[in-house]
Amino acid sequence: MNTLTATAVGIGIGPMIRHWRERRRMSQLYLASEAEISSRHLSFIETGRAAPSRAMVLRLAEYLEVPLRERNELLTAAGFAPVFRERALTDQSMQPARTAVEQILKGHEPYPALAIDRHWNLVSANGAVAALIADADPSLLEPPVNVLRLSLHPQGLASKIANLGQWRAHLLERLERQIALTADLELSALRDELKRYPGGSGWNDAGESSIVIPFVLSTAAGPLSFISTTMMFGTPIDITLSELAIELFFPADEATAAAFRR
């Protein structure tokens, strides 16, 4: 286990609930009101004077937006069995999800698209991604390939990203939000590693005509500019699916679209 909540299992469910409430910057009164229980009862749960039921643990976790993996830890700390399964994408039961992911990646060609897990490790990618990362240092392409490390490492894509300072700041801010949501220590370690890489820290000027932060890659065919969007499964009850994200890159200008059409 590698989350902050995992380190708190030994001290009971109460402090863990309080930990997540404080991370979400909620008062006891606010959380109790949202969960439709008395603030006195919530206080008793947090101090260990009352033992929450299985339903209450799941109810509080829902309002605290605790990720599924960490909800299992809360249940275990409260003396209940975990309820959310974690199956590999290769599991037969995951075939519909696996097919959907591959269809999205393939269907997005000729533009880049990839799927990543909760630690930004590459799960799958289409042919356009393979072409863009082919010149990276081979050590960065050994499985598991970490997409953030590959992007910002000096021997990865960093030397080819025309707006490195801007893109680096965007990725680090996104990573910080993920850490705030999950309290994942492995992500915290990755953030600290990425911050040590050179590349500047400013957002730079995106230009008056820009609508989003672009990803601009310098290539032999000229600069390729992309805008990105993220897809996730809408109603997952499996941990693997809840943590899977699909990143789709679209041309940000006509020159990039024309380059890929050629």
C-alpha positions as CSV (number, residue, x, y, z in Angstrom):
1,M,0.0,0.0,0.0
2,N,1.4,3.4,-0.9
3,T,-1.2,6.0,0.2
4,L,-1.3,8.2,3.2
5,T,-4.4,6.4,4.4
6,A,-2.6,3.1,4.2
7,T,-0.1,4.3,6.8
8,A,-3.0,5.2,9.1
9,V,-4.7,1.8,9.1
10,G,-3.1,0.9,12.5
11,I,-4.8,3.9,14.2
12,G,-8.3,3.0,13.2
13,I,-11.1,4.2,11.0
14,G,-11.8,7.4,13.0
15,P,-8.5,9.2,12.3
16,M,-8.7,8.0,8.7
17,I,-12.1,9.6,8.2
18,R,-10.8,12.8,9.8
19,H,-7.8,12.7,7.5
20,W,-9.9,12.6,4.4
21,R,-12.3,15.2,5.7
22,E,-9.4,17.6,6.4
23,R,-7.9,16.9,3.0
24,R,-11.2,17.9,1.4
25,R,-11.3,21.0,3.7
26,M,-14.7,20.1,5.1
27,S,-15.9,20.9,8.6
28,Q,-17.6,18.2,10.6
29,L,-20.8,20.2,10.4
30,Y,-20.7,20.4,6.6
31,L,-19.9,16.7,6.1
32,A,-22.5,15.6,8.6
33,S,-25.1,17.7,6.9
34,E,-24.2,16.3,3.4
35,A,-24.2,12.7,4.8
36,E,-27.5,13.4,6.7
37,I,-26.1,12.4,10.1
38,S,-25.6,14.4,13.2
39,S,-22.3,16.2,13.7
40,R,-22.2,14.6,17.1
41,H,-22.3,11.1,15.6
42,L,-19.6,12.1,13.1
43,S,-17.5,13.4,16.0
44,F,-17.9,10.2,17.8
45,I,-16.8,8.2,14.7
46,E,-13.7,10.3,14.3
47,T,-12.7,10.0,18.0
48,G,-13.4,6.3,18.1
49,R,-16.3,6.6,20.5
50,A,-18.6,5.1,17.9
51,A,-18.0,2.4,15.4
52,P,-19.4,3.1,11.9
53,S,-21.4,0.5,10.0
54,R,-20.3,-0.7,6.6
55,A,-22.9,1.4,5.0
56,M,-21.8,4.5,6.9
57,V,-18.2,4.0,5.9
58,L,-19.2,3.8,2.2
59,R,-21.6,6.8,2.7
60,L,-18.9,9.0,4.1
61,A,-16.4,7.9,1.6
62,E,-18.8,8.8,-1.2
63,Y,-19.3,12.4,0.1
64,L,-15.5,12.7,0.7
65,E,-14.8,11.6,-2.9
66,V,-12.4,8.9,-1.6
67,P,-11.0,6.9,-4.6
68,L,-12.2,3.2,-4.8
69,R,-8.8,1.8,-3.8
70,E,-8.7,3.9,-0.6
71,R,-12.4,3.1,0.1
72,N,-11.3,-0.5,0.5
73,E,-8.7,0.6,3.0
74,L,-11.3,2.4,5.0
75,L,-13.5,-0.7,5.1
76,T,-10.6,-2.8,6.2
77,A,-9.7,-0.4,8.9
78,A,-13.3,-0.5,10.1
79,G,-13.3,-4.3,10.3
80,F,-15.1,-5.0,7.0
81,A,-14.1,-6.8,3.9
82,P,-13.2,-4.8,0.8
83,V,-16.0,-4.5,-1.7
84,F,-14.2,-3.1,-4.8
85,R,-12.4,-5.6,-6.9
86,E,-9.1,-4.9,-8.8
87,R,-8.9,-6.9,-12.0
88,A,-6.2,-6.7,-14.7
89,L,-7.3,-5.5,-18.0
90,T,-6.3,-8.9,-19.4
91,D,-9.0,-10.5,-17.2
92,Q,-11.8,-12.1,-19.3
93,S,-14.4,-10.0,-17.4
94,M,-12.7,-6.8,-18.6
95,Q,-13.0,-7.7,-22.2
96,P,-15.7,-5.0,-23.0
97,A,-13.6,-2.3,-21.4
98,R,-10.4,-3.5,-23.1
99,T,-12.2,-3.5,-26.4
100,A,-13.5,0.0,-25.9
101,V,-10.1,1.3,-25.0
102,E,-8.4,-0.2,-28.1
103,Q,-11.3,1.0,-30.4
104,I,-10.8,4.6,-29.1
105,L,-7.0,4.5,-29.5
106,K,-7.2,3.0,-33.0
107,G,-10.1,5.2,-34.1
108,H,-8.2,8.3,-33.1
109,E,-5.4,7.7,-35.6
110,P,-3.6,9.3,-37.3
111,Y,-3.5,11.5,-34.2
112,P,-1.8,10.4,-31.0
113,A,-3.8,8.6,-28.2
114,L,-2.7,6.6,-25.2
115,A,-4.1,5.0,-22.1
116,I,-2.4,5.3,-18.7
117,D,-2.9,3.9,-15.2
118,R,-3.1,5.8,-11.9
119,H,0.7,6.3,-11.8
120,W,0.9,7.6,-15.4
121,N,2.4,4.3,-16.6
122,L,1.6,3.5,-20.2
123,V,-1.1,0.8,-20.6
124,S,-1.6,1.1,-24.4
125,A,-1.0,3.5,-27.3
126,N,-1.7,3.8,-31.0
127,G,0.8,4.0,-33.8
128,A,1.0,7.8,-33.8
129,V,2.4,7.8,-30.2
130,A,5.1,5.2,-31.1
131,A,6.3,7.4,-33.9
132,L,6.6,10.5,-31.7
133,I,8.6,8.8,-28.9
134,A,10.8,6.7,-31.1
135,D,13.9,8.9,-30.6
136,A,13.7,8.9,-26.7
137,D,16.4,7.2,-24.7
138,P,15.8,3.4,-24.7
139,S,15.9,3.3,-20.9
140,L,12.8,5.5,-20.8
141,L,11.0,3.2,-23.1
142,E,11.5,0.1,-21.0
143,P,8.2,-1.1,-19.4
144,P,6.6,0.2,-17.4
145,V,6.9,3.4,-19.4
146,N,6.0,6.4,-17.3
147,V,4.5,9.0,-19.5
148,L,5.3,12.0,-17.3
149,R,8.9,10.9,-16.9
150,L,9.2,10.3,-20.7
151,S,7.7,13.7,-21.4
152,L,9.8,15.8,-19.1
153,H,13.1,13.9,-18.9
154,P,16.0,15.7,-20.7
155,Q,16.6,12.4,-22.7
156,G,12.9,11.9,-23.3
157,L,10.7,14.4,-25.2
158,A,11.8,17.5,-23.2
159,S,14.4,18.7,-25.7
160,K,11.7,18.6,-28.5
161,I,8.9,20.4,-26.6
162,A,8.9,23.9,-27.9
163,N,6.9,25.3,-25.0
164,L,8.5,23.1,-22.3
165,G,8.1,25.5,-19.4
166,Q,4.5,26.0,-20.1
167,W,3.7,22.3,-20.7
168,R,5.8,21.2,-17.7
169,A,3.9,23.6,-15.4
170,H,0.6,22.2,-16.8
171,L,1.6,18.6,-16.1
172,L,2.9,19.4,-12.6
173,E,-0.3,21.2,-11.7
174,R,-2.3,18.3,-12.9
175,L,-0.2,15.9,-10.9
176,E,-0.6,18.1,-7.8
177,R,-4.4,17.9,-8.2
178,Q,-4.2,14.1,-8.5
179,I,-2.0,13.9,-5.3
180,A,-4.5,16.1,-3.4
181,L,-7.3,13.7,-4.5
182,T,-5.6,10.4,-3.8
183,A,-2.9,11.1,-1.2
184,D,-0.7,8.7,-3.2
185,L,2.9,8.6,-2.0
186,E,4.2,7.1,-5.2
187,L,2.7,10.1,-7.1
188,S,4.3,12.4,-4.6
189,A,7.7,10.8,-5.2
190,L,7.2,11.1,-9.0
191,R,6.3,14.8,-8.6
192,D,9.5,15.4,-6.6
193,E,11.5,13.7,-9.3
194,L,10.0,15.7,-12.1
195,K,10.6,19.0,-10.3
196,R,14.3,18.2,-10.4
197,Y,14.4,18.0,-14.2
198,P,15.4,21.2,-16.0
199,G,12.9,23.0,-18.1
200,G,11.8,26.2,-16.4
201,S,8.7,26.7,-14.3
202,G,6.8,29.6,-16.1
203,W,3.6,29.3,-18.0
204,N,4.9,31.5,-20.8
205,D,2.6,33.4,-23.2
206,A,0.1,31.0,-24.9
207,G,-0.8,33.7,-27.4
208,E,-4.0,35.7,-27.6
209,S,-5.6,33.2,-30.0
210,S,-5.0,30.2,-27.7
211,I,-8.0,28.5,-26.0
212,V,-6.0,25.9,-24.1
213,I,-2.4,25.1,-23.2
214,P,-1.0,23.4,-26.3
215,F,1.6,20.7,-26.5
216,V,4.0,21.8,-29.2
217,L,6.6,19.3,-30.4
218,S,9.5,20.3,-32.7
219,T,10.0,17.7,-35.5
220,A,11.8,17.4,-38.8
221,A,8.4,18.2,-40.4
222,G,8.2,21.4,-38.4
223,P,6.4,22.2,-35.1
224,L,3.4,20.0,-34.4
225,S,0.8,21.6,-32.0
226,F,-1.8,19.6,-30.1
227,I,-4.6,20.2,-27.7
228,S,-5.4,17.3,-25.4
229,T,-8.5,15.9,-23.7
230,T,-8.9,13.1,-21.1
231,M,-11.5,10.4,-21.1
232,M,-12.4,8.1,-18.1
233,F,-15.0,5.4,-17.6
234,G,-18.1,7.0,-16.2
235,T,-19.4,4.6,-13.6
236,P,-16.6,2.2,-12.7
237,I,-16.9,-0.2,-9.7
238,D,-13.6,-1.9,-10.5
239,I,-10.4,-0.2,-9.2
240,T,-8.5,-0.7,-12.4
241,L,-11.1,1.0,-14.5
242,S,-11.6,3.8,-12.0
243,E,-7.9,4.6,-12.3
244,L,-7.6,4.3,-16.1
245,A,-7.4,7.4,-18.2
246,I,-7.3,7.8,-22.0
247,E,-5.4,10.8,-23.4
248,L,-6.4,12.0,-26.8
249,F,-4.4,14.6,-28.8
250,F,-6.0,16.7,-31.5
251,P,-4.3,19.1,-34.0
252,A,-4.3,22.6,-32.6
253,D,-3.8,24.2,-36.0
254,E,-4.2,23.4,-39.7
255,A,-0.5,22.9,-40.2
256,T,-0.4,20.1,-37.7
257,A,-3.5,18.5,-39.2
258,A,-2.0,18.7,-42.7
259,A,1.2,17.2,-41.5
260,F,-0.6,14.1,-40.2
261,R,-2.8,13.8,-43.3
262,R,0.5,13.6,-45.4
